[in-house]
Structure formats: structure tokens, C-alpha cells
């Protein structure tokens, strides 16, 4: 996939890349978080993506930008919470990753 030259399209492209990567990492979170934190992170990421599109299409987007800012911060906090709880150490529902690998995965998603 080629990178878009339009700055607005580049933001959408980066957000899509992050969501695709995030879903791969979330599939390895512990099974008991499937409908908890994983679902919250996914929903927040999808909301951020939708709000970015909405901001690009609205003429007056001050309130949309405010909602985007809040939802983006919530997404950052959910991703951080998963890291602090050690969920990036999991692979196939077992805690068998090195801390350096968990940190690398967390850093890749940190936005």
C-alpha cells in the first residue's frame, strides 16, 4: 500500500495502520480480557478513526475536535493500562513474552 501525499489522507492511513496492528496485539491478550479491556480499546480506536473522518468532512468541527481529543486520550490511557497490567507479555493467552518484546509492542501502539 502506498503512502498518500495529502496530509489529511496520511492521518487516516496512519490510524488504519495502527488499528490493524492493534488488533493483532489484542488477539494475544489474556482470554479473560476479551470482553473487557480489549473491547474498550477496540471501540475507542474505532471511535477515534470515525471522528477523524468526521472532522475532515464537517465545515465547523470545533465540537468534533473536542470529542476526538477526549476519545484519543481515553484510547491512550486504555493502551497504557494494558501495558501496566502486563497484558503485552501474553502470547496465545499465555504469559510467555520477554519484557523487551512487551515494551516494543506497547511502544508500537503508543500514540
N, C-alpha and C positions, 0 to 999 in steps of 0.2 A: 504494500500500500504506500503510495507516495504522499509526502507531506504537502498540505495545502499552503498556498502562498498568501492567502487572505488571513490577517491576524485573528479575525473572528472565527474563521473556519479552523484555524490552528488550535484555538481553545477547545472547540468541540472535539477535534481529533484527539487532543491530549486527554480530555475527560473520558472519551470512549476507550482509549488505551488503558487508562487507569482502572476503569470498571472491568474490562476483560481480565487484567492481571489480578485485580482484587477478587474476582470470582474464583479464580484458580486457587489463590491462597485461602479463601474462606472455606473451600471444599475440604481442607485439611484440618480445620478447627475441630475441637472435640465434639463428639456426637451430641452431647447434652446442650451444646450451644447452637444447634442447627436452627431452632426456632426462637432463640433468644438474641444474643448479641449479633450473630451472623445476619439475621433478618433485619435488625436495626441498621447495621452497616450497609447492607444492600439497598434498603429503602432510602436511606439518606443519600447514597451515591446516585441512585436513580432520580431522586428529587433535585439534587444539585444539577444533574445533566438537563433535566426538564426546565429548571429555572434559567439555566444559561441560554437555552433555546428561546425561552420566553423573553428574556432581556434583549436578545437580538431582534426580535420581531415587534416589540412594543415601541411606540413613539415616546411615551412618557413612562420610564421604567424605574423611577425612584423607589417605589414600594417593592417592586420585584427585586431590585438590587439589595434592599434591606433584608428581604426574606432569603435571598441567596446567601448573603453574608452570614446570617444566623444558621442556616442549614449546613453551610460549608463548615462552620465552626463545630457544629454538632457531629458531623462526619469525622472531623479531625479528632475530636475527643473520643468517639467510639473506637476508632482505629488505635488510638493511644491506649485506651482501656484494654483492648485485646492484647496488646503487647505487654502491658504491665501485669496482666493475669497469666502470662506465659503461653498464650494460645498459638503464637507463631512457632513455638517449639514442636508442635504436633505435626505428624505426617500420617495420613490414613488412620486418624483417630487414636494414634499412639504418640506419646511424648518421646520422640527419638531424634530430634534435630539438635545440633550444636547451637549454643547461644549466638555465635557469629552468624550462622545461617538465619536464625530468627531475627537478628538485628538487620541483616541485609534485606529480608522480606519486608520487615516493618518500614525500613527506610525507602524502599521502592514504592510503598503506598503512602508515605507521608507527603501530604500536600499542603 
